[in-house]
């Protein structure tokens, strides 16, 4: 886990990481860090072509053998150390989720839906697989991704009403319910209460 990159994450993401099961905590943190890096590429994309080149660089790095990956990038170093914990399919889905939005001043519902589906697959479904949970977490993953995108890019995401999907109650899934609750409430105390009790 790269501590500086973890500190770059917002407090709800750091809280979610703290509640992750110890054997998957580093990999979960790394997924969120990579997600955050890709969001920054979109946020800072003055020239869509350059942003596309950056995303292509990441895709190539992910697909390369460990010994062939570029040196000097802390997230890649952490990925090397994670071994095969994070599957290439999850990394590719995450890259596609953000790449899909490049070059668009406004995000259409179709763009948002595709982004949310891919991001939910990469993070929520991957985490569920790590802990052996068979529950379909795509619905809350999509809700989280859409609301998180609206918070990060309010001028590019149209307002819409989201169905209120019930949060999972089990302690093992608390990191995912924390992420989802974090985009539903602006209250830090409410989020901490949920983290502690699941309600």
Secondary structure, 3 states (H helix, E strand, C coil): CCHHHHHHCCHHHHHHHHCCCCCCHHHHHHHHHHHHHHHHHHHCCCCHHHHHHHHHHHHHHHHCCHHHCCCCCHHHHHHHHCCCCCCHHHHHHHHHHHHCCCCCCCECHHHHHHHHHHHHHHHHHHHHHHCCCCCCCHHHHHHHHHHHHHHHCCCCECCCCCCCCCCCCCHHHHHHHHHHHHCCCCCHHHHHHHHHHCC
